[in-house]
Amino acid sequence: MNVFARTSLAAVGATALLSLAPVTASAQEMTYPEKCKTAGMDMSKTGMSMDGDMKMGDMPMGDYQKASMEGMKSMHSNMMQGMMQKDADVAFVCGMIAHHMGAISMSEAELKYGDNKEAMAMARKVIDAQKKEIVQMTKWVNKEAK
């Protein structure tokens, strides 16, 4: 086997190993920007729930569903807060940060419980892309939100 072939195989192997490595910062470790939180707003007067409590009745749920729902509850609460910002631009970006955090949480549940390589690859792509966008949007919120 020539040097080029060995180098190519080594690169492919290293890439495969890196794709199996755990994600460094989980959705739970990411923090929702303080400037996106609605201070002093009584959400009970709006008719909207801030607790993100989704009524699922007596539906049986496995570990995957429970993990996904926990992330969704957090996302829902943060999205509601973000969307209540008076400035439309800030509300949009805050809502999108929460939405992206929910996508990361769902993707993490896929990586933990899923077994389809293609679905897991999609989850990794979502995590990578959404984290980059959250960093960008958080910088914007910290600069632009009053």
WOHU-V536858 format. One record per backbone hydrogen bond with DSSP energy under -1.0 kcal/mol. CO is the residue of the C=O (numbers start at 0). NH is the residue of the N-H. E is the energy in kcal/mol with one decimal. If there is no record, write none. Layout:
BEGIN
co & nh & e
CO & NH & E
CO & NH & E
END
This chain:
BEGIN
co & nh & e
1 & 5 & -2.2
2 & 6 & -2.6
3 & 7 & -2.6
4 & 8 & -2.5
5 & 9 & -2.3
6 & 10 & -2.3
7 & 11 & -2.4
8 & 12 & -2.6
9 & 13 & -2.5
10 & 14 & -2.5
11 & 15 & -2.3
12 & 16 & -2.3
13 & 17 & -2.5
14 & 18 & -2.1
32 & 35 & -1.7
33 & 36 & -1.5
40 & 42 & -1.1
41 & 44 & -1.4
42 & 45 & -1.3
42 & 47 & -1.2
55 & 58 & -1.7
61 & 65 & -2.3
62 & 66 & -2.5
63 & 67 & -2.6
64 & 68 & -2.7
65 & 69 & -2.0
66 & 70 & -1.5
67 & 71 & -2.1
68 & 72 & -2.6
69 & 73 & -1.8
70 & 74 & -2.3
71 & 75 & -2.9
72 & 76 & -2.1
73 & 77 & -2.3
74 & 78 & -2.9
75 & 79 & -2.3
76 & 80 & -2.0
77 & 81 & -2.9
78 & 82 & -2.7
80 & 83 & -1.1
81 & 84 & -1.6
86 & 90 & -2.8
87 & 91 & -2.4
88 & 92 & -2.4
89 & 93 & -2.9
90 & 94 & -2.5
91 & 95 & -2.3
92 & 96 & -2.3
93 & 97 & -2.0
94 & 98 & -2.3
95 & 99 & -2.8
96 & 100 & -2.3
97 & 101 & -2.0
98 & 102 & -2.0
99 & 103 & -2.3
100 & 104 & -2.2
101 & 105 & -2.5
102 & 106 & -2.2
103 & 107 & -2.6
104 & 108 & -1.8
105 & 109 & -1.9
106 & 110 & -2.4
107 & 111 & -2.0
108 & 112 & -2.7
109 & 113 & -3.0
115 & 119 & -2.7
116 & 120 & -2.1
117 & 121 & -2.1
118 & 122 & -2.2
119 & 123 & -2.1
120 & 124 & -2.1
121 & 125 & -2.5
122 & 126 & -2.5
123 & 127 & -2.5
124 & 128 & -2.6
125 & 129 & -3.0
126 & 130 & -2.2
127 & 131 & -1.6
128 & 132 & -2.0
129 & 133 & -2.6
130 & 134 & -2.2
131 & 135 & -2.0
132 & 136 & -3.0
133 & 137 & -2.8
134 & 138 & -2.1
135 & 139 & -1.9
136 & 140 & -2.7
137 & 141 & -2.7
138 & 142 & -1.6
139 & 143 & -3.3
140 & 144 & -2.5
END
